[in-house]
Amino acid sequence: QVQLVESGGGLVQAGGSLRLSCAASGNIFGTKSMDWYRQAPGKQRELVASSTSGGSTNYADSVKGRFTISRDNAKNTVYLQMNSLKPEDTAVYYCNVRAFVGTWVNYWGQGTQVTVSS
């Protein structure tokens, strides 16, 4: 069984920073993509940032230049450094990990709330 444990969310003023972490544990033999999504109230879940095991990253236009995704493959952990936060960044943030557990499976974290006050 694979578990994803997220941490680092909270309440911050506009212009502030937060760092999210997502650690995957269990019988994982490797990971492929490790991504961050977010879902604001009344909106669809959207991809915020993605990373591959080869080191490639991609960002939503709305967070480019402000957010940075990074990962520690040895620890099966992905991070999201969020700077210059805006009220529109307020959402529940979820990590998604594609892991090899005998076959490739996508796993979701439980979500962590990020609230940015103006």
N, C-alpha and C positions, 0 to 999 in steps of 0.2 A: 504494500500500500504506500502510495506517495502522498505526502502532505506538503502544502505550501503555507508558510507562516509569514504574514506581512507585518510590518511595523513602521512607525515613523510619522504617521498622520497626526493631524491636530489642527488647532486654530492659530492663524497667523495674520498679521496685518498686511495689507497690500504693500508690495515692495520687499517683503520678507522672503525667507528661504525655508525649505524643509527638505529632508532627505528620507526617501522611502527605501525600505529593504524588503526583499522577499527571498526566503531561504527554503529550498526544496530538500526534503529528507525522505528516506525510504530506499528501496532497492532500485536505485537509478544507475544505469550503466553509461549514461551520457545524456547530454541535452543538446538540442538544436536551437530553436528560437526561444528567446526569453524576452517577453514583451510586457509593456504596461498599457492598460486600458483605463478609461474612466467613464463614469456615467453620472450625469447631473440629473436632478429631479425633472421628470417629464421629458427627458431626452434619451436617445438611443446610446448604447455603449459605443465608444469610439476608441480607436487605436491612438495612443499618444506617442509611444516610442517603441521601436523594435530593435533587437540585436540578434546577430547570428553567432554561432560558435566560432566562426572565422573572424569575427571582429567587426563586421559591417553593422552600421546603425542607420536608422531612418527615423524621422520625426514628422509629426503633424505640423502643418504650416503655423498653426496657432501657438506652438511652443518652441519653434526653432529659435536658437540663440538664447533661450532661457532655461531649458531643461537639458540634462545630460544623462543618458542611460549608460550604465557600465555593468560589468559582470565579473564574477570570480568563478571560473569554471571548476576549479578544484573544490570549491565550497558549494557549488550549485546555487549560487546566490546572485541575484540581480538587484541593482540599485537604480534609483531615479533621484537625481539631484535637481531640485526645482528652485530656481532663483527668480527674482523680480516677479513674484507671484501677483496675480490679479484676481479680483473678485470672480471673474468668469472661469477661473480655474477650480472653483469650488465644485467638488464632486466626490463620489466614492471611487477610489483608485483600486484597480485589480491587477494582479500580475497573472500572466499566462505563460506556462512553460511547456514546451514540447519535449518530452523525455522518453528515453528508450528504456523500457522495462521488460524487454523481451520482444516488444513491438513498440512502435512510436505512438504515444498517447498525449493528448493535450490535457493539462491540469490547470485549474483556476484557484487563485487564492481566495480568502474569505472577504477581502475588501477592507480598505482603511479609509476613513473619512478625512478629507482635507477641506477645511473651511477658511476662506480668505475674506477678511473683513475690510471694508473700505474706510 
